[in-house]
Amino acid sequence: EEANWYAGLMKDEIAKIDNFYNQVLNKLTLNVNKLNDKERAEWNHIDDVELANHSHEDDCWMAVKGVVYDFTYLVNYHPNKHSFTKFCGTDATSAWDNFQHAEI
């Protein structure tokens, strides 16, 4: 009985995390899709050293599929803050894809 309760609790938590990521995915996709090729070409290029300088929960940048995002505003809303912040300052593409977001 306790195992069933715990399984139900975990299922609810996983659903919350998945919902959170889907909201982020939708927002990112809408914003990126609004850019035309000229606007994308004018973006500054950020190297790994610059990206690594933003590796804290109060300054959290991540690269996803070659685009760097400032996710600082999401840190305190993430259901698993520790797992989220370990990707600050890195290329988080593999983590993003592993969480069922390969369509971005």
FENJO-V844409 format. One record per backbone hydrogen bond with DSSP energy under -0.5 kcal/mol. NH is the residue of the N-H (numbers start at 0). CO is the residue of the C=O. If there is no record, write none. Layout:
nh=NH co=CO
nh=NH co=CO
This chain:
nh=4 co=0
nh=5 co=1
nh=6 co=2
nh=7 co=3
nh=8 co=4
nh=9 co=5
nh=10 co=6
nh=11 co=7
nh=12 co=8
nh=13 co=9
nh=14 co=10
nh=15 co=11
nh=16 co=12
nh=17 co=13
nh=18 co=14
nh=19 co=15
nh=20 co=16
nh=21 co=17
nh=22 co=18
nh=23 co=19
nh=24 co=20
nh=25 co=21
nh=26 co=22
nh=27 co=23
nh=28 co=24
nh=29 co=25
nh=30 co=26
nh=31 co=27
nh=32 co=28
nh=33 co=29
nh=34 co=31
nh=39 co=35
nh=40 co=36
nh=41 co=37
nh=42 co=39
nh=46 co=44
nh=50 co=46
nh=51 co=47
nh=52 co=48
nh=52 co=49
nh=53 co=50
nh=55 co=58
nh=58 co=55
nh=60 co=53
nh=60 co=58
nh=61 co=68
nh=62 co=89
nh=63 co=66
nh=66 co=63
nh=68 co=61
nh=70 co=59
nh=70 co=68
nh=71 co=59
nh=73 co=70
nh=74 co=70
nh=74 co=71
nh=76 co=73
nh=77 co=73
nh=77 co=74
nh=80 co=77
nh=83 co=79
nh=84 co=80
nh=85 co=81
nh=86 co=83
nh=87 co=84
nh=88 co=53
nh=88 co=60
nh=89 co=60
nh=89 co=86
nh=91 co=62
nh=91 co=89
nh=95 co=91
nh=96 co=92
nh=97 co=93
nh=98 co=94
nh=98 co=95
nh=99 co=96
nh=100 co=95
nh=103 co=100
